């Protein structure tokens, strides 16, 4: 399990070197950068060798939460884009439509809440 220990040590060593944030986006970018640096890559588990760390579950998503501003960011291991949900813009009142986001769509990027369409909503019960 030396590889997992190495990744954990690497993560801890990078944390102090992250810059002081100059905007709301920079802490999220820093968090996603750290996560990408230590997560298990997307791979073909059928190609693993005995003793490889491949028996561990691969990391399909990196997620960062800004609890102050209620923004949740997601990055897919199989695509280059990042999308986020700004929950301060969400209508969570009873009966409000629920936007549906296809997280596997390679065209999904940016703030996904302002883009619900009638075909991508369902009624709240």
Secondary structure by P-SEA (a helix, b strand, c coil): caaaaaaaaaaaaaccccccccccaaaaaaaaaaaaacccccccccccccccccccccccbbbbbccccbbbbbbbccccbbbbbcccccccccccbbbbbcccccccccccccccccccccccc
